[in-house]
Amino acid sequence: MDDDTRDAELYVYYRVPATASAQAQAQAEIQAAHAALRKSWPALASRCLQRPEIRDGMRTWMEIHHQPGGLDAATIANICAMLSPWPSARVGPRHTEIFATLPTSGAL
């Protein structure tokens, strides 16, 4: 992993209908998907957040995936492929972004 991707973390966001049934279904699916990810990458930590406000009947959810030492490009691609169908209640595409730790002071 080069210096620009050290400690890389994967952020994935998408919209889910704000109905109780869609939210419950999506949460169950994402929890199961994260458990499956941990079987392949035991050190992987994944969590899911949501925006508190509802827009156009939708909530925006954000998944964050990271592990000690960061995620390399192959691992990120595999995680994205495994998660691509979930949650099934999602409306629209999954958007992915990668962020890395800032370099130590003076190394910019």
C-alpha positions in Angstrom: 0.0 0.0 0.0 1.5 3.4 -0.9 1.6 6.4 1.4 -1.6 7.9 -0.2 -3.6 4.8 0.9 -2.2 4.0 4.3 -4.9 3.4 6.8 -7.5 3.6 4.0 -11.1 3.3 5.1 -14.1 2.6 2.9 -17.3 4.7 3.1 -20.4 3.6 1.3 -23.7 5.6 1.3 -27.1 5.0 -0.2 -30.8 5.8 0.4 -33.3 3.6 2.1 -37.1 4.2 2.4 -37.9 5.7 5.8 -40.7 3.2 6.4 -40.3 1.0 9.5 -40.5 -2.2 7.5 -37.9 -1.1 4.9 -35.6 0.1 7.7 -35.9 -3.1 9.6 -35.3 -5.2 6.5 -32.3 -3.2 5.5 -30.8 -3.3 8.9 -31.2 -7.1 9.1 -29.6 -7.5 5.7 -26.7 -5.2 6.4 -26.0 -6.8 9.8 -25.9 -10.2 8.0 -23.7 -8.9 5.3 -21.2 -7.4 7.8 -21.1 -10.7 9.6 -20.2 -12.4 6.3 -17.5 -9.8 5.7 -15.9 -10.6 9.1 -15.7 -14.3 8.1 -13.4 -13.3 5.2 -11.6 -10.4 7.0 -11.7 -11.1 10.8 -10.0 -7.8 11.6 -12.5 -5.8 9.6 -14.7 -3.4 11.6 -17.9 -2.3 10.0 -20.6 -0.1 11.2 -23.7 1.6 9.8 -24.9 5.1 10.4 -27.9 7.1 9.2 -28.7 10.8 8.7 -31.2 11.8 11.4 -33.4 13.7 8.9 -35.7 12.2 6.3 -35.6 13.7 2.8 -38.2 12.8 0.2 -39.3 9.8 2.3 -35.8 8.4 2.4 -33.0 8.1 4.9 -29.3 8.2 3.9 -27.3 5.4 5.4 -23.5 5.3 5.6 -21.4 2.2 6.1 -17.9 2.6 7.3 -15.4 -0.3 6.9 -11.8 -0.3 8.3 -9.2 -2.6 9.7 -5.8 -2.1 11.3 -3.2 -1.1 8.7 -5.9 0.0 6.3 -7.7 -1.6 3.3 -5.8 -2.2 0.1 -7.5 -1.8 -3.3 -8.1 -5.5 -3.8 -9.8 -5.8 -0.4 -11.9 -2.7 -1.1 -13.0 -4.2 -4.5 -13.9 -7.5 -2.8 -15.9 -5.8 0.0 -17.8 -3.7 -2.6 -18.6 -6.8 -4.7 -19.9 -8.7 -1.7 -22.1 -5.8 -0.5 -23.3 -4.7 -3.9 -26.8 -6.2 -3.7 -27.5 -5.0 -0.1 -29.7 -3.7 1.3 -32.4 -4.9 -1.2 -34.7 -2.1 0.0 -32.1 0.5 -1.2 -33.3 3.1 -3.7 -30.6 4.1 -6.2 -27.0 3.2 -6.3 -24.4 2.6 -3.6 -21.8 5.4 -3.6 -18.3 4.6 -2.4 -15.5 6.8 -1.2 -12.1 6.0 0.2 -10.4 8.1 2.9 -7.0 7.7 4.4 -5.3 9.1 7.5 -3.6 12.4 7.1 0.2 12.2 7.0 2.1 13.1 10.1 2.9 16.8 10.6 5.5 18.0 8.1 4.9 15.2 5.7 2.3 16.9 3.6 
